[in-house]
Amino acid sequence: MVKFMLMITAELENLTDLQPQGGCNADSFRYNFKLKCGKCGEITQKETYVSLGETVPPPLGKGHTHLVQKCKFCSRDGTITMITGRGRPLTHGDSQTGTYAPLMVFECRGFEPLDFVFRGKWKAESLKVTRFEGIDLSGDEFAEYDEKGECPVMISNPRATFIVVVK
């Protein structure tokens, strides 16, 4: 079992606290990515998603997991369980320094997550405290005007990576 932390960054103009709508631990948010089989190295052709609100029993053992999937090439079962409480929003300061913010931890057995896709609805706040919700980052850019703060706001160049974490 290996734990992978999803880390995100983006260029934020006059915005801060970029995160999935409902927060990093929102039950309905779908984390979309491809999977690499730990046995044969095959990478899934389509993205798979996991969501905190959707659980299934694991193939062996007790408790729950968020995904059970079989490799289409070697037929090995793999699971992904999401671990909450370790993520936080991407801040304006992170963006200015090019720092990645931790978003979610995935405990993986038999698979490795790859190529996170910015789908779903996101939210952020302007530096003048106007809230923007329902942000769609699938086109790699979001631009609006903050009426209260009287300034343009923009999110561009969203990027993600997975890193192995020990705890």
Secondary structure, DSSP 8 states (H G I E B T S, - for coil): -EEEEEEEEEEEESEEEEEETT-TT-TT--EEEEEEETTT--B-SS-EEE-TT--B--SSSSS-BSEEEE-TTT--EEEEEEE-SS---B-HHHHHHT--EEEEEEEEESEEEEEEE--SEEEEEETTS-EEEEEE-TTSEEEEEETTTTEEEEEEEEEEEEEEE--
